[in-house]
Amino acid sequence: MRFVLFVLFVLAILAIFAAFAILAISKSAVQEIEGFLVLTIAAVLLSGAAIVDAIVHASGQRKGTGI
């Protein structure tokens, strides 16, 4: 489970950087919408990471190797 948490967190961070890069170089409204969609995807990934962390913490598998 820690691997899943790590992957979700890394993907969220990459999506945040991609969203800000897209927003920084956007030249039209469509590109700005794309940047905000990528930022929304990052928020969903961070929420998923928080949910996975809460499940792992509640189940007591924090010290185990997990899946």
NUZA-112044 format. One record per atom (N, C-alpha, C, O, CB): atom name; x, y, z. Coordinates in pm, whole numbers, plus 50000, padded with zeros to 5 digits. Glycine has a CB too. Example, Ala and Ser with C-alpha at 12.3 -4.5 7.8 and 13.67 -1.06 7.14 Angstrom:
NUZA-112044
(N; (51319; 49431; 50780))
(CA; (51230; 49550; 50780))
(C; (51320; 49670; 50780))
(O; (51424; 49668; 50846))
(CB; (51131; 49553; 50905))
(N; (51285; 49775; 50708))
(CA; (51367; 49894; 50714))
(C; (51290; 50003; 50787))
(O; (51341; 50114; 50804))
(CB; (51408; 49940; 50572))
END
This chain:
NUZA-112044
(N; (50081; 49880; 50000))
(CA; (50000; 50000; 50000))
(C; (50086; 50127; 50000))
(O; (50045; 50230; 49948))
(CB; (49907; 50000; 50120))
(N; (50204; 50118; 50058))
(CA; (50290; 50236; 50059))
(C; (50334; 50272; 49918))
(O; (50354; 50389; 49886))
(CB; (50413; 50212; 50149))
(N; (50349; 50169; 49833))
(CA; (50388; 50195; 49695))
(C; (50278; 50271; 49622))
(O; (50305; 50364; 49546))
(CB; (50419; 50063; 49622))
(N; (50153; 50233; 49646))
(CA; (50040; 50301; 49585))
(C; (50035; 50446; 49633))
(O; (50013; 50537; 49554))
(CB; (49906; 50228; 49617))
(N; (50056; 50466; 49761))
(CA; (50058; 50601; 49817))
(C; (50168; 50685; 49754))
(O; (50147; 50801; 49719))
(CB; (50076; 50596; 49969))
(N; (50285; 50626; 49740))
(CA; (50399; 50695; 49679))
(C; (50370; 50732; 49534))
(O; (50397; 50845; 49491))
(CB; (50524; 50608; 49687))
(N; (50315; 50638; 49458))
(CA; (50285; 50663; 49316))
(C; (50180; 50773; 49302))
(O; (50196; 50862; 49218))
(CB; (50235; 50535; 49248))
(N; (50075; 50769; 49382))
(CA; (49972; 50873; 49375))
(C; (50029; 51010; 49409))
(O; (49997; 51109; 49343))
(CB; (49856; 50840; 49470))
(N; (50113; 51016; 49510))
(CA; (50171; 51143; 49551))
(C; (50265; 51199; 49443))
(O; (50260; 51318; 49412))
(CB; (50247; 51127; 49683))
(N; (50348; 51113; 49386))
(CA; (50441; 51157; 49281))
(C; (50364; 51203; 49158))
(O; (50397; 51306; 49099))
(CB; (50538; 51044; 49243))
(N; (50261; 51129; 49119))
(CA; (50181; 51170; 49004))
(C; (50109; 51303; 49030))
(O; (50095; 51384; 48939))
(CB; (50078; 51061; 48970))
(N; (50064; 51324; 49152))
(CA; (49999; 51451; 49186))
(C; (50097; 51568; 49175))
(O; (50062; 51673; 49122))
(CB; (49940; 51444; 49327))
(N; (50218; 51549; 49225))
(CA; (50319; 51655; 49217))
(C; (50353; 51684; 49072))
(O; (50365; 51801; 49033))
(CB; (50445; 51615; 49296))
(N; (50370; 51580; 48991))
(CA; (50399; 51600; 48849))
(C; (50284; 51671; 48778))
(O; (50306; 51757; 48693))
(CB; (50428; 51466; 48780))
(N; (50162; 51636; 48814))
(CA; (50046; 51701; 48752))
(C; (50038; 51849; 48792))
(O; (49999; 51932; 48710))
(CB; (49917; 51629; 48793))
(N; (50074; 51880; 48914))
(CA; (50074; 52021; 48957))
(C; (50176; 52101; 48876))
(O; (50146; 52210; 48828))
(CB; (50106; 52032; 49108))
(N; (50296; 52046; 48860))
(CA; (50397; 52115; 48781))
(C; (50353; 52129; 48636))
(O; (50373; 52234; 48574))
(CB; (50531; 52041; 48787))
(N; (50293; 52024; 48581))
(CA; (50245; 52030; 48442))
(C; (50134; 52133; 48428))
(O; (50131; 52206; 48329))
(CB; (50194; 51892; 48397))
(N; (50045; 52140; 48524))
(CA; (49935; 52237; 48517))
(C; (49988; 52380; 48519))
(O; (49943; 52463; 48440))
(CB; (49837; 52216; 48634))
(N; (50082; 52408; 48608))
(CA; (50137; 52543; 48613))
(C; (50218; 52576; 48487))
(O; (50219; 52690; 48442))
(CB; (50223; 52559; 48736))
(N; (50286; 52476; 48431))
(CA; (50358; 52499; 48306))
(C; (50261; 52529; 48192))
(O; (50285; 52619; 48111))
(CB; (50446; 52378; 48272))
(N; (50153; 52453; 48185))
(CA; (50053; 52477; 48081))
(C; (49990; 52615; 48098))
(O; (49972; 52687; 48000))
(CB; (49944; 52368; 48085))
(N; (49959; 52651; 48221))
(CA; (49899; 52782; 48246))
(C; (49996; 52896; 48216))
(O; (49955; 53003; 48172))
(CB; (49852; 52792; 48391))
(N; (50124; 52872; 48238))
(CA; (50223; 52977; 48214))
(C; (50243; 53006; 48066))
(O; (50271; 53120; 48028))
(CB; (50355; 52939; 48277))
(N; (50229; 52904; 47983))
(CA; (50255; 52923; 47840))
(C; (50128; 52925; 47757))
(O; (50134; 52926; 47634))
(CB; (50347; 52814; 47789))
(N; (50013; 52927; 47822))
(CA; (49887; 52922; 47747))
(C; (49868; 53050; 47666))
(O; (49898; 53161; 47712))
(CB; (49768; 52901; 47842))
(N; (49816; 53032; 47546))
(CA; (49792; 53146; 47457))
(C; (49645; 53161; 47422))
(O; (49606; 53258; 47357))
(CB; (49873; 53130; 47330))
(N; (49564; 53065; 47464))
(CA; (49421; 53074; 47434))
(C; (49342; 53022; 47553))
(O; (49397; 52964; 47647))
(CB; (49385; 52995; 47305))
(N; (49213; 53043; 47546))
(CA; (49125; 52998; 47655))
(C; (49122; 52846; 47664))
(O; (49106; 52792; 47773))
(CB; (48984; 53053; 47635))
(N; (49135; 52778; 47552))
(CA; (49132; 52631; 47552))
(C; (49253; 52577; 47629))
(O; (49240; 52481; 47704))
(CB; (49131; 52575; 47407))
(N; (49368; 52638; 47610))
(CA; (49486; 52593; 47682))
(C; (49476; 52625; 47832))
(O; (49526; 52548; 47914))
(CB; (49612; 52659; 47624))
(N; (49412; 52734; 47867))
(CA; (49391; 52763; 48009))
(C; (49296; 52661; 48071))
(O; (49317; 52618; 48184))
(CB; (49335; 52906; 48027))
(N; (49193; 52623; 47997))
(CA; (49101; 52520; 48047))
(C; (49174; 52388; 48065))
(O; (49151; 52317; 48162))
(CB; (48980; 52502; 47950))
(N; (49262; 52356; 47972))
(CA; (49342; 52234; 47984))
(C; (49428; 52238; 48110))
(O; (49440; 52137; 48180))
(CB; (49430; 52215; 47860))
(N; (49489; 52352; 48138))
(CA; (49570; 52366; 48258))
(C; (49489; 52347; 48385))
(O; (49534; 52281; 48479))
(CB; (49636; 52501; 48261))
(N; (49368; 52404; 48386))
(CA; (49283; 52387; 48504))
(C; (49232; 52243; 48518))
(O; (49212; 52195; 48629))
(CB; (49164; 52483; 48497))
(N; (49212; 52176; 48405))
(CA; (49173; 52034; 48412))
(C; (49286; 51949; 48470))
(O; (49262; 51858; 48550))
(CB; (49134; 51981; 48273))
(N; (49408; 51977; 48430))
(CA; (49522; 51904; 48485))
(C; (49538; 51935; 48634))
(O; (49574; 51847; 48712))
(CB; (49653; 51940; 48409))
(N; (49511; 52058; 48673))
(CA; (49514; 52093; 48815))
(C; (49406; 52018; 48893))
(O; (49428; 51978; 49008))
(CB; (49498; 52245; 48834))
(N; (49290; 52000; 48832))
(CA; (49183; 51922; 48895))
(C; (49224; 51776; 48909))
(O; (49196; 51712; 49011))
(CB; (49054; 51933; 48814))
(N; (49290; 51723; 48808))
(CA; (49340; 51585; 48816))
(C; (49440; 51571; 48930))
(O; (49440; 51471; 49001))
(CB; (49406; 51543; 48682))
(N; (49525; 51671; 48948))
(CA; (49621; 51668; 49059))
(C; (49550; 51667; 49194))
(O; (49592; 51598; 49286))
(CB; (49715; 51788; 49051))
(N; (49441; 51744; 49204))
(CA; (49365; 51747; 49329))
(C; (49301; 51610; 49357))
(O; (49297; 51565; 49471))
(CB; (49256; 51855; 49323))
(N; (49253; 51546; 49253))
(CA; (49194; 51412; 49270))
(C; (49301; 51312; 49312))
(O; (49276; 51227; 49397))
(CB; (49125; 51365; 49139))
(N; (49419; 51320; 49253))
(CA; (49528; 51230; 49291))
(C; (49571; 51252; 49436))
(O; (49596; 51155; 49509))
(CB; (49647; 51249; 49198))
(N; (49579; 51378; 49478))
(CA; (49614; 51405; 49618))
(C; (49506; 51356; 49713))
(O; (49536; 51305; 49821))
(CB; (49637; 51555; 49639))
(N; (49381; 51370; 49674))
(CA; (49272; 51318; 49757))
(C; (49279; 51166; 49766))
(O; (49258; 51109; 49873))
(CB; (49135; 51360; 49700))
(N; (49309; 51102; 49655))
(CA; (49325; 50956; 49657))
(C; (49439; 50913; 49747))
(O; (49428; 50813; 49818))
(CB; (49348; 50904; 49517))
(N; (49549; 50987; 49744))
(CA; (49662; 50954; 49831))
(C; (49624; 50970; 49978))
(O; (49664; 50890; 50062))
(CB; (49783; 51043; 49799))
(N; (49546; 51074; 50009))
(CA; (49503; 51094; 50148))
(C; (49409; 50983; 50192))
(O; (49416; 50939; 50307))
(CB; (49434; 51230; 50163))
(N; (49321; 50938; 50104))
(CA; (49229; 50830; 50137))
(C; (49305; 50700; 50159))
(O; (49276; 50627; 50254))
(CB; (49124; 50812; 50027))
(N; (49401; 50670; 50072))
(CA; (49482; 50549; 50090))
(C; (49559; 50555; 50220))
(O; (49567; 50455; 50291))
(CB; (49579; 50530; 49971))
(N; (49615; 50671; 50253))
(CA; (49688; 50685; 50379))
(C; (49597; 50665; 50499))
(O; (49636; 50602; 50597))
(CB; (49754; 50823; 50386))
(N; (49475; 50718; 50492))
(CA; (49380; 50700; 50603))
(C; (49341; 50554; 50619))
(O; (49327; 50505; 50731))
(CB; (49255; 50787; 50580))
(N; (49323; 50484; 50509))
(CA; (49287; 50342; 50515))
(C; (49402; 50261; 50573))
(O; (49380; 50173; 50657))
(CB; (49251; 50288; 50376))
(N; (49523; 50290; 50530))
(CA; (49640; 50218; 50583))
(C; (49656; 50248; 50731))
(O; (49685; 50157; 50810))
(CB; (49768; 50258; 50506))
(N; (49638; 50372; 50769))
(CA; (49652; 50409; 50909))
(C; (49544; 50344; 50995))
(O; (49572; 50300; 51107))
(CB; (49646; 50562; 50925))
(N; (49422; 50337; 50944))
(CA; (49312; 50279; 51021))
(C; (49323; 50127; 51033))
(O; (49280; 50068; 51132))
(CB; (49179; 50316; 50957))
(N; (49381; 50065; 50932))
(CA; (49392; 49918; 50936))
(C; (49515; 49871; 51012))
(O; (49530; 49751; 51036))
(CB; (49395; 49862; 50795))
(N; (49602; 49962; 51050))
(CA; (49718; 49925; 51129))
(C; (49830; 49862; 51048))
(O; (49915; 49793; 51105))
(CB; (49678; 49831; 51236))
(N; (49833; 49884; 50918))
(CA; (49937; 49827; 50834))
(C; (50050; 49926; 50810))
(O; (50127; 49910; 50715))
(CB; (49878; 49783; 50702))
(N; (50063; 50025; 50892))
(CA; (50162; 50130; 50872))
(C; (50303; 50072; 50869))
(O; (50385; 50112; 50786))
(CB; (50151; 50237; 50982))
(N; (50334; 49978; 50959))
(CA; (50470; 49926; 50968))
(C; (50494; 49806; 50876))
(O; (50609; 49766; 50857))
(CB; (50499; 49887; 51111))
(N; (50389; 49749; 50821))
(CA; (50405; 49635; 50732))
(C; (50456; 49676; 50597))
(O; (50462; 49794; 50563))
(CB; (50274; 49563; 50716))
(N; (50495; 49576; 50520))
(CA; (50548; 49605; 50387))
(C; (50436; 49638; 50290))
(O; (50457; 49710; 50193))
(CB; (50629; 49488; 50334))
(N; (50317; 49587; 50315))
(CA; (50204; 49619; 50230))
(C; (50212; 49546; 50096))
(O; (50284; 49448; 50081))
(CB; (50196; 49769; 50207))
(N; (50136; 49596; 50003))
(CA; (50132; 49533; 49870))
(C; (50226; 49606; 49778))
(O; (50238; 49570; 49661))
(CB; (49989; 49532; 49812))
END
